[in-house]
Structure formats: C-alpha cells, structure tokens
Amino acid sequence: MADNKSNVGQQDRIRVDANDPSEVEYLHRQFAHLKHEQVVEAIKSKGPLRADVVKYLETLNKR
C-alpha cells in the first residue's frame, strides 16, 4: 500500500490494498483456485490486514 513501491515498511507488509492490482495478484497466486473477484471481495469484507484476509481465504480453500 505504499505510494512509492521502492519504499516499503512494516505497515506495507501487514496490510493489503484491494485497489492495488499487484497486491491482489500476489494473493491470487497463493490461492489460485479462487477468482480475482473473490480475493478483492475478501479484502473488502475482512479489512486491510493481510492476516485476516489470508485466514478467510484459507477457509474458502477448504470448501
């Protein structure tokens, strides 16, 4: 979520931005069986914290 992608910090590692295609794609590669739209909806519904989003996506993985 950094404005400058070359200057990332801890806040950028723990959060994910649904409006940043590279961040959505990174999560999509981890959960390739899901659609991009599902990943975006997970971010929007669970909030910006990466741990919360990943935990939710893992529950979708078990379905």
mmCIF file of the N, C-alpha and C atoms, coordinates in Angstrom:
data_MODEL
# 
_entry.id   MODEL 
# 
loop_
_atom_site.group_PDB 
_atom_site.id 
_atom_site.type_symbol 
_atom_site.label_atom_id 
_atom_site.label_alt_id 
_atom_site.label_comp_id 
_atom_site.label_asym_id 
_atom_site.label_entity_id 
_atom_site.label_seq_id 
_atom_site.pdbx_PDB_ins_code 
_atom_site.Cartn_x 
_atom_site.Cartn_y 
_atom_site.Cartn_z 
_atom_site.occupancy 
_atom_site.B_iso_or_equiv 
_atom_site.pdbx_formal_charge 
_atom_site.auth_seq_id 
_atom_site.auth_comp_id 
_atom_site.auth_asym_id 
_atom_site.auth_atom_id 
_atom_site.pdbx_PDB_model_num 
ATOM 1   N N  . MET A 1 1  ? 0.804   -1.189  0.000  1.00 0.00 ? 1  MET A N  1 
ATOM 2   C CA . MET A 1 1  ? 0.000   0.000   0.000  1.00 0.00 ? 1  MET A CA 1 
ATOM 3   C C  . MET A 1 1  ? 0.850   1.256   0.000  1.00 0.00 ? 1  MET A C  1 
ATOM 4   N N  . ALA A 1 2  ? 2.105   1.101   -0.216 1.00 0.00 ? 2  ALA A N  1 
ATOM 5   C CA . ALA A 1 2  ? 2.973   2.271   -0.235 1.00 0.00 ? 2  ALA A CA 1 
ATOM 6   C C  . ALA A 1 2  ? 2.737   3.077   -1.497 1.00 0.00 ? 2  ALA A C  1 
ATOM 7   N N  . ASP A 1 3  ? 2.815   4.385   -1.355 1.00 0.00 ? 3  ASP A N  1 
ATOM 8   C CA . ASP A 1 3  ? 2.718   5.237   -2.530 1.00 0.00 ? 3  ASP A CA 1 
ATOM 9   C C  . ASP A 1 3  ? 3.931   5.040   -3.426 1.00 0.00 ? 3  ASP A C  1 
ATOM 10  N N  . ASN A 1 4  ? 5.068   4.861   -2.794 1.00 0.00 ? 4  ASN A N  1 
ATOM 11  C CA . ASN A 1 4  ? 6.307   4.610   -3.515 1.00 0.00 ? 4  ASN A CA 1 
ATOM 12  C C  . ASN A 1 4  ? 6.676   3.143   -3.287 1.00 0.00 ? 4  ASN A C  1 
ATOM 13  N N  . LYS A 1 5  ? 6.555   2.318   -4.313 1.00 0.00 ? 5  LYS A N  1 
ATOM 14  C CA . LYS A 1 5  ? 6.774   0.878   -4.174 1.00 0.00 ? 5  LYS A CA 1 
ATOM 15  C C  . LYS A 1 5  ? 8.199   0.515   -3.781 1.00 0.00 ? 5  LYS A C  1 
ATOM 16  N N  . SER A 1 6  ? 9.157   1.416   -3.974 1.00 0.00 ? 6  SER A N  1 
ATOM 17  C CA . SER A 1 6  ? 10.525  1.115   -3.584 1.00 0.00 ? 6  SER A CA 1 
ATOM 18  C C  . SER A 1 6  ? 10.779  1.442   -2.113 1.00 0.00 ? 6  SER A C  1 
ATOM 19  N N  . ASN A 1 7  ? 9.831   2.083   -1.457 1.00 0.00 ? 7  ASN A N  1 
ATOM 20  C CA . ASN A 1 7  ? 9.983   2.471   -0.063 1.00 0.00 ? 7  ASN A CA 1 
ATOM 21  C C  . ASN A 1 7  ? 8.864   1.824   0.750  1.00 0.00 ? 7  ASN A C  1 
ATOM 22  N N  . VAL A 1 8  ? 9.062   0.554   1.077  1.00 0.00 ? 8  VAL A N  1 
ATOM 23  C CA . VAL A 1 8  ? 8.040   -0.172  1.838  1.00 0.00 ? 8  VAL A CA 1 
ATOM 24  C C  . VAL A 1 8  ? 8.504   -0.359  3.267  1.00 0.00 ? 8  VAL A C  1 
ATOM 25  N N  . GLY A 1 9  ? 7.556   -0.435  4.160  1.00 0.00 ? 9  GLY A N  1 
ATOM 26  C CA . GLY A 1 9  ? 7.857   -0.630  5.565  1.00 0.00 ? 9  GLY A CA 1 
ATOM 27  C C  . GLY A 1 9  ? 6.942   -1.682  6.164  1.00 0.00 ? 9  GLY A C  1 
ATOM 28  N N  . GLN A 1 10 ? 6.978   -1.808  7.471  1.00 0.00 ? 10 GLN A N  1 
ATOM 29  C CA . GLN A 1 10 ? 6.182   -2.809  8.165  1.00 0.00 ? 10 GLN A CA 1 
ATOM 30  C C  . GLN A 1 10 ? 4.687   -2.645  7.874  1.00 0.00 ? 10 GLN A C  1 
ATOM 31  N N  . GLN A 1 11 ? 4.194   -1.417  7.823  1.00 0.00 ? 11 GLN A N  1 
ATOM 32  C CA . GLN A 1 11 ? 2.775   -1.188  7.558  1.00 0.00 ? 11 GLN A CA 1 
ATOM 33  C C  . GLN A 1 11 ? 2.373   -1.744  6.199  1.00 0.00 ? 11 GLN A C  1 
ATOM 34  N N  . ASP A 1 12 ? 3.311   -1.802  5.265  1.00 0.00 ? 12 ASP A N  1 
ATOM 35  C CA . ASP A 1 12 ? 3.024   -2.325  3.931  1.00 0.00 ? 12 ASP A CA 1 
ATOM 36  C C  . ASP A 1 12 ? 3.008   -3.848  3.920  1.00 0.00 ? 12 ASP A C  1 
ATOM 37  N N  . ARG A 1 13 ? 3.726   -4.459  4.833  1.00 0.00 ? 13 ARG A N  1 
ATOM 38  C CA . ARG A 1 13 ? 3.764   -5.918  4.892  1.00 0.00 ? 13 ARG A CA 1 
ATOM 39  C C  . ARG A 1 13 ? 2.524   -6.492  5.560  1.00 0.00 ? 13 ARG A C  1 
ATOM 40  N N  . ILE A 1 14 ? 1.938   -5.755  6.484  1.00 0.00 ? 14 ILE A N  1 
ATOM 41  C CA . ILE A 1 14 ? 0.804   -6.306  7.229  1.00 0.00 ? 14 ILE A CA 1 
ATOM 42  C C  . ILE A 1 14 ? -0.542  -5.936  6.627  1.00 0.00 ? 14 ILE A C  1 
ATOM 43  N N  . ARG A 1 15 ? -0.542  -5.060  5.640  1.00 0.00 ? 15 ARG A N  1 
ATOM 44  C CA . ARG A 1 15 ? -1.802  -4.630  5.019  1.00 0.00 ? 15 ARG A CA 1 
ATOM 45  C C  . ARG A 1 15 ? -1.813  -4.969  3.535  1.00 0.00 ? 15 ARG A C  1 
ATOM 46  N N  . VAL A 1 16 ? -3.030  -5.063  3.015  1.00 0.00 ? 16 VAL A N  1 
ATOM 47  C CA . VAL A 1 16 ? -3.205  -5.329  1.592  1.00 0.00 ? 16 VAL A CA 1 
ATOM 48  C C  . VAL A 1 16 ? -4.252  -4.355  1.059  1.00 0.00 ? 16 VAL A C  1 
ATOM 49  N N  . ASP A 1 17 ? -4.015  -3.865  -0.143 1.00 0.00 ? 17 ASP A N  1 
ATOM 50  C CA . ASP A 1 17 ? -4.895  -2.868  -0.752 1.00 0.00 ? 17 ASP A CA 1 
ATOM 51  C C  . ASP A 1 17 ? -5.661  -3.499  -1.907 1.00 0.00 ? 17 ASP A C  1 
ATOM 52  N N  . ALA A 1 18 ? -6.980  -3.511  -1.808 1.00 0.00 ? 18 ALA A N  1 
ATOM 53  C CA . ALA A 1 18 ? -7.826  -4.102  -2.852 1.00 0.00 ? 18 ALA A CA 1 
ATOM 54  C C  . ALA A 1 18 ? -7.731  -3.328  -4.159 1.00 0.00 ? 18 ALA A C  1 
ATOM 55  N N  . ASN A 1 19 ? -7.282  -2.094  -4.116 1.00 0.00 ? 19 ASN A N  1 
ATOM 56  C CA . ASN A 1 19 ? -7.176  -1.265  -5.317 1.00 0.00 ? 19 ASN A CA 1 
ATOM 57  C C  . ASN A 1 19 ? -5.820  -1.369  -6.002 1.00 0.00 ? 19 ASN A C  1 
ATOM 58  N N  . ASP A 1 20 ? -4.913  -2.161  -5.428 1.00 0.00 ? 20 ASP A N  1 
ATOM 59  C CA . ASP A 1 20 ? -3.579  -2.329  -5.998 1.00 0.00 ? 20 ASP A CA 1 
ATOM 60  C C  . ASP A 1 20 ? -3.518  -3.685  -6.706 1.00 0.00 ? 20 ASP A C  1 
ATOM 61  N N  . PRO A 1 21 ? -3.505  -3.680  -8.028 1.00 0.00 ? 21 PRO A N  1 
ATOM 62  C CA . PRO A 1 21 ? -3.526  -4.947  -8.783 1.00 0.00 ? 21 PRO A CA 1 
ATOM 63  C C  . PRO A 1 21 ? -2.381  -5.893  -8.429 1.00 0.00 ? 21 PRO A C  1 
ATOM 64  N N  . SER A 1 22 ? -1.214  -5.357  -8.108 1.00 0.00 ? 22 SER A N  1 
ATOM 65  C CA . SER A 1 22 ? -0.084  -6.235  -7.784 1.00 0.00 ? 22 SER A CA 1 
ATOM 66  C C  . SER A 1 22 ? -0.313  -6.967  -6.467 1.00 0.00 ? 22 SER A C  1 
ATOM 67  N N  . GLU A 1 23 ? -0.942  -6.326  -5.512 1.00 0.00 ? 23 GLU A N  1 
ATOM 68  C CA . GLU A 1 23 ? -1.219  -6.973  -4.238 1.00 0.00 ? 23 GLU A CA 1 
ATOM 69  C C  . GLU A 1 23 ? -2.319  -8.018  -4.375 1.00 0.00 ? 23 GLU A C  1 
ATOM 70  N N  . VAL A 1 24 ? -3.330  -7.714  -5.172 1.00 0.00 ? 24 VAL A N  1 
ATOM 71  C CA . VAL A 1 24 ? -4.397  -8.686  -5.425 1.00 0.00 ? 24 VAL A CA 1 
ATOM 72  C C  . VAL A 1 24 ? -3.815  -9.896  -6.159 1.00 0.00 ? 24 VAL A C  1 
ATOM 73  N N  . GLU A 1 25 ? -2.963  -9.646  -7.124 1.00 0.00 ? 25 GLU A N  1 
ATOM 74  C CA . GLU A 1 25 ? -2.351  -10.745 -7.889 1.00 0.00 ? 25 GLU A CA 1 
ATOM 75  C C  . GLU A 1 25 ? -1.480  -11.614 -6.991 1.00 0.00 ? 25 GLU A C  1 
ATOM 76  N N  . TYR A 1 26 ? -0.751  -11.018 -6.071 1.00 0.00 ? 26 TYR A N  1 
ATOM 77  C CA . TYR A 1 26 ? 0.088   -11.779 -5.146 1.00 0.00 ? 26 TYR A CA 1 
ATOM 78  C C  . TYR A 1 26 ? -0.768  -12.736 -4.324 1.00 0.00 ? 26 TYR A C  1 
ATOM 79  N N  . LEU A 1 27 ? -1.875  -12.252 -3.785 1.00 0.00 ? 27 LEU A N  1 
ATOM 80  C CA . LEU A 1 27 ? -2.767  -13.134 -3.026 1.00 0.00 ? 27 LEU A CA 1 
ATOM 81  C C  . LEU A 1 27 ? -3.418  -14.168 -3.931 1.00 0.00 ? 27 LEU A C  1 
ATOM 82  N N  . HIS A 1 28 ? -3.763  -13.761 -5.131 1.00 0.00 ? 28 HIS A N  1 
ATOM 83  C CA . HIS A 1 28 ? -4.389  -14.689 -6.066 1.00 0.00 ? 28 HIS A CA 1 
ATOM 84  C C  . HIS A 1 28 ? -3.447  -15.845 -6.393 1.00 0.00 ? 28 HIS A C  1 
ATOM 85  N N  . ARG A 1 29 ? -2.165  -15.585 -6.510 1.00 0.00 ? 29 ARG A N  1 
ATOM 86  C CA . ARG A 1 29 ? -1.203  -16.661 -6.776 1.00 0.00 ? 29 ARG A CA 1 
ATOM 87  C C  . ARG A 1 29 ? -1.128  -17.632 -5.605 1.00 0.00 ? 29 ARG A C  1 
ATOM 88  N N  . GLN A 1 30 ? -1.357  -17.150 -4.394 1.00 0.00 ? 30 GLN A N  1 
ATOM 89  C CA . GLN A 1 30 ? -1.354  -18.030 -3.230 1.00 0.00 ? 30 GLN A CA 1 
ATOM 90  C C  . GLN A 1 30 ? -2.625  -18.880 -3.171 1.00 0.00 ? 30 GLN A C  1 
ATOM 91  N N  . PHE A 1 31 ? -3.698  -18.372 -3.724 1.00 0.00 ? 31 PHE A N  1 
ATOM 92  C CA . PHE A 1 31 ? -4.989  -19.056 -3.728 1.00 0.00 ? 31 PHE A CA 1 
ATOM 93  C C  . PHE A 1 31 ? -5.493  -19.113 -5.170 1.00 0.00 ? 31 PHE A C  1 
ATOM 94  N N  . ALA A 1 32 ? -4.762  -19.820 -6.001 1.00 0.00 ? 32 ALA A N  1 
ATOM 95  C CA . ALA A 1 32 ? -5.002  -19.810 -7.439 1.00 0.00 ? 32 ALA A CA 1 
ATOM 96  C C  . ALA A 1 32 ? -6.364  -20.374 -7.840 1.00 0.00 ? 32 ALA A C  1 
ATOM 97  N N  . HIS A 1 33 ? -6.958  -21.190 -6.997 1.00 0.00 ? 33 HIS A N  1 
ATOM 98  C CA . HIS A 1 33 ? -8.256  -21.769 -7.335 1.00 0.00 ? 33 HIS A CA 1 
ATOM 99  C C  . HIS A 1 33 ? -9.397  -20.760 -7.215 1.00 0.00 ? 33 HIS A C  1 
ATOM 100 N N  . LEU A 1 34 ? -9.120  -19.626 -6.565 1.00 0.00 ? 34 LEU A N  1 
ATOM 101 C CA . LEU A 1 34 ? -10.130 -18.582 -6.412 1.00 0.00 ? 34 LEU A CA 1 
ATOM 102 C C  . LEU A 1 34 ? -10.029 -17.578 -7.554 1.00 0.00 ? 34 LEU A C  1 
ATOM 103 N N  . LYS A 1 35 ? -11.124 -16.909 -7.814 1.00 0.00 ? 35 LYS A N  1 
ATOM 104 C CA . LYS A 1 35 ? -11.134 -15.860 -8.830 1.00 0.00 ? 35 LYS A CA 1 
ATOM 105 C C  . LYS A 1 35 ? -10.591 -14.569 -8.229 1.00 0.00 ? 35 LYS A C  1 
ATOM 106 N N  . HIS A 1 36 ? -10.078 -13.689 -9.095 1.00 0.00 ? 36 HIS A N  1 
ATOM 107 C CA . HIS A 1 36 ? -9.583  -12.395 -8.629 1.00 0.00 ? 36 HIS A CA 1 
ATOM 108 C C  . HIS A 1 36 ? -10.677 -11.646 -7.868 1.00 0.00 ? 36 HIS A C  1 
ATOM 109 N N  . GLU A 1 37 ? -11.895 -11.738 -8.347 1.00 0.00 ? 37 GLU A N  1 
ATOM 110 C CA . GLU A 1 37 ? -13.009 -11.038 -7.702 1.00 0.00 ? 37 GLU A CA 1 
ATOM 111 C C  . GLU A 1 37 ? -13.235 -11.539 -6.279 1.00 0.00 ? 37 GLU A C  1 
ATOM 112 N N  . GLN A 1 38 ? -13.022 -12.838 -6.057 1.00 0.00 ? 38 GLN A N  1 
ATOM 113 C CA . GLN A 1 38 ? -13.184 -13.382 -4.717 1.00 0.00 ? 38 GLN A CA 1 
ATOM 114 C C  . GLN A 1 38 ? -12.111 -12.832 -3.773 1.00 0.00 ? 38 GLN A C  1 
ATOM 115 N N  . VAL A 1 39 ? -10.919 -12.680 -4.277 1.00 0.00 ? 39 VAL A N  1 
ATOM 116 C CA . VAL A 1 39 ? -9.832  -12.127 -3.468 1.00 0.00 ? 39 VAL A CA 1 
ATOM 117 C C  . VAL A 1 39 ? -10.137 -10.674 -3.116 1.00 0.00 ? 39 VAL A C  1 
ATOM 118 N N  . VAL A 1 40 ? -10.589 -9.899  -4.085 1.00 0.00 ? 40 VAL A N  1 
ATOM 119 C CA . VAL A 1 40 ? -10.922 -8.495  -3.841 1.00 0.00 ? 40 VAL A CA 1 
ATOM 120 C C  . VAL A 1 40 ? -12.055 -8.391  -2.833 1.00 0.00 ? 40 VAL A C  1 
ATOM 121 N N  . GLU A 1 41 ? -13.074 -9.211  -2.976 1.00 0.00 ? 41 GLU A N  1 
ATOM 122 C CA . GLU A 1 41 ? -14.198 -9.183  -2.037 1.00 0.00 ? 41 GLU A CA 1 
ATOM 123 C C  . GLU A 1 41 ? -13.750 -9.576  -0.634 1.00 0.00 ? 41 GLU A C  1 
ATOM 124 N N  . ALA A 1 42 ? -12.831 -10.515 -0.532 1.00 0.00 ? 42 ALA A N  1 
ATOM 125 C CA . ALA A 1 42 ? -12.307 -10.905 0.778  1.00 0.00 ? 42 ALA A CA 1 
ATOM 126 C C  . ALA A 1 42 ? -11.591 -9.735  1.440  1.00 0.00 ? 42 ALA A C  1 
ATOM 127 N N  . ILE A 1 43 ? -10.811 -9.002  0.679  1.00 0.00 ? 43 ILE A N  1 
ATOM 128 C CA . ILE A 1 43 ? -10.101 -7.838  1.218  1.00 0.00 ? 43 ILE A CA 1 
ATOM 129 C C  . ILE A 1 43 ? -11.103 -6.787  1.686  1.00 0.00 ? 43 ILE A C  1 
ATOM 130 N N  . LYS A 1 44 ? -12.116 -6.545  0.877  1.00 0.00 ? 44 LYS A N  1 
ATOM 131 C CA . LYS A 1 44 ? -13.111 -5.529  1.222  1.00 0.00 ? 44 LYS A CA 1 
ATOM 132 C C  . LYS A 1 44 ? -13.949 -5.951  2.426  1.00 0.00 ? 44 LYS A C  1 
ATOM 133 N N  . SER A 1 45 ? -14.271 -7.231  2.544  1.00 0.00 ? 45 SER A N  1 
ATOM 134 C CA . SER A 1 45 ? -15.133 -7.670  3.645  1.00 0.00 ? 45 SER A CA 1 
ATOM 135 C C  . SER A 1 45 ? -14.370 -7.886  4.947  1.00 0.00 ? 45 SER A C  1 
ATOM 136 N N  . LYS A 1 46 ? -13.121 -8.333  4.871  1.00 0.00 ? 46 LYS A N  1 
ATOM 137 C CA . LYS A 1 46 ? -12.351 -8.637  6.079  1.00 0.00 ? 46 LYS A CA 1 
ATOM 138 C C  . LYS A 1 46 ? -11.429 -7.509  6.519  1.00 0.00 ? 46 LYS A C  1 
ATOM 139 N N  . GLY A 1 47 ? -11.303 -6.483  5.689  1.00 0.00 ? 47 GLY A N  1 
ATOM 140 C CA . GLY A 1 47 ? -10.466 -5.350  6.060  1.00 0.00 ? 47 GLY A CA 1 
ATOM 141 C C  . GLY A 1 47 ? -9.074  -5.466  5.471  1.00 0.00 ? 47 GLY A C  1 
ATOM 142 N N  . PRO A 1 48 ? -8.240  -4.477  5.728  1.00 0.00 ? 48 PRO A N  1 
ATOM 143 C CA . PRO A 1 48 ? -6.941  -4.403  5.061  1.00 0.00 ? 48 PRO A CA 1 
ATOM 144 C C  . PRO A 1 48 ? -5.828  -5.245  5.689  1.00 0.00 ? 48 PRO A C  1 
ATOM 145 N N  . LEU A 1 49 ? -6.062  -5.855  6.844  1.00 0.00 ? 49 LEU A N  1 
ATOM 146 C CA . LEU A 1 49 ? -4.989  -6.616  7.477  1.00 0.00 ? 49 LEU A CA 1 
ATOM 147 C C  . LEU A 1 49 ? -4.781  -7.942  6.754  1.00 0.00 ? 49 LEU A C  1 
ATOM 148 N N  . ARG A 1 50 ? -3.574  -8.136  6.270  1.00 0.00 ? 50 ARG A N  1 
ATOM 149 C CA . ARG A 1 50 ? -3.235  -9.317  5.474  1.00 0.00 ? 50 ARG A CA 1 
ATOM 150 C C  . ARG A 1 50 ? -3.550  -10.610 6.216  1.00 0.00 ? 50 ARG A C  1 
ATOM 151 N N  . ALA A 1 51 ? -3.266  -10.691 7.500  1.00 0.00 ? 51 ALA A N  1 
ATOM 152 C CA . ALA A 1 51 ? -3.506  -11.921 8.261  1.00 0.00 ? 51 ALA A CA 1 
ATOM 153 C C  . ALA A 1 51 ? -4.988  -12.288 8.267  1.00 0.00 ? 51 ALA A C  1 
ATOM 154 N N  . ASP A 1 52 ? -5.856  -11.297 8.419  1.00 0.00 ? 52 ASP A N  1 
ATOM 155 C CA . ASP A 1 52 ? -7.294  -11.555 8.417  1.00 0.00 ? 52 ASP A CA 1 
ATOM 156 C C  . ASP A 1 52 ? -7.768  -12.047 7.049  1.00 0.00 ? 52 ASP A C  1 
ATOM 157 N N  . VAL A 1 53 ? -7.252  -11.448 6.008  1.00 0.00 ? 53 VAL A N  1 
ATOM 158 C CA . VAL A 1 53 ? -7.644  -11.819 4.646  1.00 0.00 ? 53 VAL A CA 1 
ATOM 159 C C  . VAL A 1 53 ? -7.169  -13.238 4.330  1.00 0.00 ? 53 VAL A C  1 
ATOM 160 N N  . VAL A 1 54 ? -5.924  -13.536 4.665  1.00 0.00 ? 54 VAL A N  1 
ATOM 161 C CA . VAL A 1 54 ? -5.380  -14.868 4.390  1.00 0.00 ? 54 VAL A CA 1 
ATOM 162 C C  . VAL A 1 54 ? -6.139  -15.928 5.172  1.00 0.00 ? 54 VAL A C  1 
ATOM 163 N N  . LYS A 1 55 ? -6.447  -15.648 6.422  1.00 0.00 ? 55 LYS A N  1 
ATOM 164 C CA . LYS A 1 55 ? -7.205  -16.600 7.236  1.00 0.00 ? 55 LYS A CA 1 
ATOM 165 C C  . LYS A 1 55 ? -8.560  -16.891 6.601  1.00 0.00 ? 55 LYS A C  1 
ATOM 166 N N  . TYR A 1 56 ? -9.230  -15.861 6.125  1.00 0.00 ? 56 TYR A N  1 
ATOM 167 C CA . TYR A 1 56 ? -10.523 -16.033 5.466  1.00 0.00 ? 56 TYR A CA 1 
ATOM 168 C C  . TYR A 1 56 ? -10.377 -16.812 4.163  1.00 0.00 ? 56 TYR A C  1 
ATOM 169 N N  . LEU A 1 57 ? -9.381  -16.480 3.374  1.00 0.00 ? 57 LEU A N  1 
ATOM 170 C CA . LEU A 1 57 ? -9.167  -17.189 2.104  1.00 0.00 ? 57 LEU A CA 1 
ATOM 171 C C  . LEU A 1 57 ? -8.833  -18.654 2.334  1.00 0.00 ? 57 LEU A C  1 
ATOM 172 N N  . GLU A 1 58 ? -8.153  -18.945 3.422  1.00 0.00 ? 58 GLU A N  1 
ATOM 173 C CA . GLU A 1 58 ? -7.861  -20.346 3.755  1.00 0.00 ? 58 GLU A CA 1 
ATOM 174 C C  . GLU A 1 58 ? -9.141  -21.113 4.063  1.00 0.00 ? 58 GLU A C  1 
ATOM 175 N N  . THR A 1 59 ? -10.130 -20.440 4.666  1.00 0.00 ? 59 THR A N  1 
ATOM 176 C CA . THR A 1 59 ? -11.397 -21.134 4.930  1.00 0.00 ? 59 THR A CA 1 
ATOM 177 C C  . THR A 1 59 ? -12.127 -21.405 3.617  1.00 0.00 ? 59 THR A C  1 
ATOM 178 N N  . LEU A 1 60 ? -11.990 -20.519 2.643  1.00 0.00 ? 60 LEU A N  1 
ATOM 179 C CA . LEU A 1 60 ? -12.575 -20.758 1.329  1.00 0.00 ? 60 LEU A CA 1 
ATOM 180 C C  . LEU A 1 60 ? -11.859 -21.901 0.626  1.00 0.00 ? 60 LEU A C  1 
ATOM 181 N N  . ASN A 1 61 ? -10.597 -22.061 0.933  1.00 0.00 ? 61 ASN A N  1 
ATOM 182 C CA . ASN A 1 61 ? -9.776  -23.106 0.331  1.00 0.00 ? 61 ASN A CA 1 
ATOM 183 C C  . ASN A 1 61 ? -10.276 -24.491 0.744  1.00 0.00 ? 61 ASN A C  1 
ATOM 184 N N  . LYS A 1 62 ? -10.857 -24.594 1.935  1.00 0.00 ? 62 LYS A N  1 
ATOM 185 C CA . LYS A 1 62 ? -11.305 -25.878 2.461  1.00 0.00 ? 62 LYS A CA 1 
ATOM 186 C C  . LYS A 1 62 ? -12.665 -26.281 1.922  1.00 0.00 ? 62 LYS A C  1 
ATOM 187 N N  . ARG A 1 63 ? -13.355 -25.394 1.259  1.00 0.00 ? 63 ARG A N  1 
ATOM 188 C CA . ARG A 1 63 ? -14.696 -25.699 0.745  1.00 0.00 ? 63 ARG A CA 1 
ATOM 189 C C  . ARG A 1 63 ? -14.622 -26.513 -0.508 1.00 0.00 ? 63 ARG A C  1 
# 
